[in-house]
Amino acid sequence: MTQLQTQSAAPPLTDRVRKRLESLDVSVVSLSCEGHLAVASIEGGSRWIERLIVDSDAFHRRIAQLWRELTDDDSQVVTVWPGVWLAPMAAQRKRRLSDASRAERVVAAILVGAEWLESDQIRQICDARQVDFAAAVAKTDRSALITHTEANRLASMLGWMYQDAGELERRTGELAGLSNELSESYEELSLLYKLATNMTVDQPPSMFLTEACRELHQVVGLRWLALQLIDNDPRLSELGGQVFSAGATGGTTPLLRRVGAALLNRELDTAKPLIVDDARTMDIPGLSGLSRDLLVVPLATD
């Protein structure tokens, strides 16, 4: 018996669902099937009688026979044998277009009732695995066995629980995403506030630009950044041609000024940022020593 050639990770059961199943003393079995071959394994803890069932070849063959019923979206409880039921909880669909409607893997709760101890299947499994039947029956905790009616009720409860847990995980993810968006917005607003409060009349422009680079560097999270001013605008006065930086540039101020001037002189589209994956393609002396990748953003045009 071999596993699927295109096998992938089992459908996820969240920690919240696993803890709830453990508190209910319910075991979960992971099922997969391809043609007449089926693979089954119990996830987490389980009782001895459940492992005896799931590890048997007879159970694997039966799963292959019941696969269509197990992958039916309307299935709540599937009878494997008298006293053995499966309650499908999650299914992972095939990605192949030719067979998109079938499930590749199913996670189900396995439920065992007292009828199982009186069935022919347990005798056959015990014989096949060379297990003493009387010892197997005596070893079984009868207080943990359920009736068919209880199996149906428990299957409905488990299905609702899984759906509710999935919805809770989805909403938790949405809340985390919203929290991240709010955090980013706060950082942007904080940056604008700091820049506005630092923009005072009596503050030298060079000091304002230095502080602006530092604040921007902290918010954006780059390794370093530099601000290069043009040198052909008389309104800039002594600021013309200067460069301001923040972070570990790995280069001297004269080098940054030469590189910045070369970027300004390039015939680039000044309306859009320029993303450079390999600085060596720019053919600017010293640029590749500062960084391999580069983002050039025009702050003002015309």
Secondary structure, DSSP 8 states (H G I E B T S, - for coil): ----TT--------HHHHHHHHHTT-EEEEEEEETTEEEEEEES---HHHHHHHTSHHHHHHHHHHHHHHT-TT-S-EEEETTEEEEEEEEEE---GGGTTSEEEEEEEEEEBGGGGGSHHHHHHHHHTT--HHHHHHHS-GGG-B-HHHHHHHHHHHHHHHHHHHHHHHHHHHHHHHHHHHHHHHHHHHHHHHHHHH--TTS-HHHHHHHHHHHHHHHH--SEEEEE--SS-GGGGGGTT-EEEEE--SS-HHHHHHHHHHHHHS---TTS-EEES-GGGG--TTHHHH-SSEEE------
